[in-house]
């Protein structure tokens, strides 16, 4: 006997037994029975199937059910349902079936897996016309045979939503008997369910007459009071043949495994999303506090209800190695606190910016001392006092309902910098190992950004200190030139901008401004060497173009860098000013009347390029004329053309007159608050030099001897010689 024969005989025996039973409900429904083998081919095809689907047994047997009965656009869904049934799952619902003429019939299915004595898997599908099912649902709901035999939980409620019937499958799901639930509401029997939502759905069905299918809910029943389960519920209104509403029928399937798997997939995706979000949001700047705040903000409310970031105080002070004190205690500085909702729990965290010292017994101290995370899925009152900074903070955390805690160390380059502390208060789920892993991943990512910010700050401080030590002091006025200057380091890191005012032979004055490409200590060091070389070459009284040529020759030997430079030689006595540039922006000339212009200079190549000659331009400066030399940090901004900044500078200098110190402040205030690049600004205003002093002889009336007295300038007491001076 073949497997097909065995299954066929068993099916015939079952049909005979059913026909002998009372009621004839299945006959009224004309339920079709179809059995598919492991390959999805039709193994059994009942006469009702012929009537329902329109295919004879000869046309159906041996053929793939999805090719025979399913439209092409629905085949993928049919194959997935068949795979679930083969895996032991059950499925109930309405599915569109293709009839021989190509039309579609909506069919109500109940499917389940079967095994024969050899362990071969089959899929049994019970099907009926959806319209017929709807007309006979009242009879089906009260049919004891179907109710008791169904593997799906079935219940019947009256119009007041009181329990009338519960089949054995539902009794097993809920660990309650039919006699225990009869006449009572759902909330009275199963308080672990969302009875309000369930009853709202049933009222909707009672009022509209439209069934609700696959309504999913999660809760707990006496069958498993310690764990959540998920159910798929469908509701139908019961009516008698005259149309009188009798109540509600409900079918319930436990889909906990499917729900749990879907939840795990969703949680895994959420964790990946958090990590992806963190990679974008954490470390947007090299600011220590902002980086810590970005870490805290990423974790709430997706991972925790309350987050705090604390680092060792030695990190803030930029010590080379973060440390815990010899007695085991640690000094922390709070950098960030974030909450997913308004709560007093934020007041239990250390105030941002303040220092707190924790003894060796505190969890945060153990975390940084041992360099390992701390997970407390369930926090006790004793645990809270080891978490909080003091008893007052502990009382706040207890009152706000903190029930789960994680402390993850901030580890970068082998050093523990601090901790990320996470608390759950509103979220009822305790932290688990997956949450610990995610918290540690976020902490490690943020720790690298925090350490980069710390190291960067140390390097910036060193570069800025070096640069300021190499820059000239506030230049004093020269004879014939009024001088004012400003230097503003970049917010990110100091670079190689410099300026200088050099006294030259014959009363001339050299004005220099330059910019070494690059940032940090390297740029500052090259800047210092170029400044020193410029001072040395200026002693030779070289023309500007010649001096730049010498600088260009030595720049490659100073390091792998190039620099721009503008050198001007002014003679206050004659008003002549000779200028040359090596790739630097031209100066602005403001005439005494207020007209301002950018001086047109041959651009020239930056220092260090080599082999490019430099040219000079000479201009006559009137008394009171203002010359402005500057670096590109003053006029260049992101997302804005350089020409816009240059135009703005020219307009500012045209409008602002008066003391040079005030003009410097006005220009910086208008163009920059927190520059992305260093800013150097040098202003020089021409004024006629004082005439040379000469000695004056006076006569001592007592001794009748001539001797030198006070020096009197030419032109004193204009129109007459000085008193007591021999003619």
C-alpha angles and dihedrals in degrees: 000000000000125000088249091055093049093051092044093053092047090052092051091050091051092049091050092051092049093050090054092055124094126261104038089223094144090052090054091049092043089217111200119217120208126176121197124196124224091279093053094253120141109258099168129028118182124210088249088058089056090052095044100043100027096232121116121230090254090054094045109036114097095011127115107262094216091054094046104039108023131076113237093249091056099044096093091055091047092052091050091051091049090052091052092051091049088052090058099266124127129220135195128182149087120303129179113243126199114232124209092264091054095254123128129246122191107226129190109226136194111187134183141161124259134193128198126213090277093055094250113153124235133174119227118203123189112195139180137171108275092226092053091048092053092050094050101038092108092057092043093051092055096039104112094199096058093039094053096042098046116108086208119083110252129191136175124207130187124234090274088056092248117147117261106162139011123181123222093260090058092044089056093048093052100031088231130114127232091248090055094054102036112118094008133106123247094249091054093055103031110031090167091071130079092252094172092060092044093050091046089057092049092049089052090054091046092052100039102031088221115126121235114219132199097003104174124212136171128211147109133276133190087261089071109004095171099056137052119244130193126220137190109218131190124191129203131181114238119221133173121233090271092056097254111150111242101176142272132313119203131192118200130194124186106232096168095128093050091044092048092050091047090048091050091050090048092049091049090051090048091052090050089048091052091051091048090048091049092053088058101038103038119077100017089144138019091245113122098214096042091052090051091049091050089054092050092047093052092056098052129110096348095063107009140014093223129024133182131184118204126174131192111270090236088065091058090049088052096237114174093243123028110229147193117220120262092248090059096255123119136212112222132187116208111231104172144007127186134176129193093220138009107291140150088230089088088068089060091062120085110273111259112263096017127113123239128184118213124195122231094266095063118102094230090055092049089049094057094036095053096030093226134114124257120219122189107175091182117031119208126200089257090053091052090058088055090050102044123074093235143351093274092055090045091055090052092051092048092049091049091053105247104181106159133037142187129185114192121188120236100228124179129165091351096306127108108228100178143296144286109218119199127189133185121208110143097028102080095202114097120231113266136190092276089056090048090052091050092047091051091048091053091045093052092049092049093043091060090052091047092049091048088052091049094048091043091052090052092050092045091052090049093047093046092048091050093046095049091048090053097045117090118258118256099304115242124226115274124218101277097009129081108208134199130164145176134198120193118181119219119262091234103045139328117262137188105283117139143164134191142183113213128193109224134191120283093027095294122141129216119215117197134181125169145164127211112209112244138035141262134024094333093057092043092052093050089046090056092051093048091048091051092047091049091053091049095049091046089063088066089063091234123174112255095253092050092048091052089050090057091047091050090054095053098039096084089057092056096065142289097309143096130216141197121225140180118200123187129179114203126191106199091192095061101021091235117144123185117195138184131177135205102204093311128133114266121254125252118242117205115192121217090256092057102259110139133193142166108250110240106236131170101258100226126190122284119264111273097035091094134197096055118114121228126225132206135218124203124208133181112232120206120219108278094025115143124218118197120197118183146157125248093257088077096059106020121088135166117270091013132099116249089232090063091057093046091050091049091051093050091050092048093051090047092054101040119073133162133061114013093228090059092046090054091053093046093050094049092045092052099044106031142025101158108006123207089214136034116277125212120178125180122183124190124181120194119234125168112264120245113261116257116272122243131193120258124208121222129187121237104220092204100048098024088223127133119230138164118269136172117340111250120200121233110266096031111145089012114223095024135062118251116278117264091017115127114242 
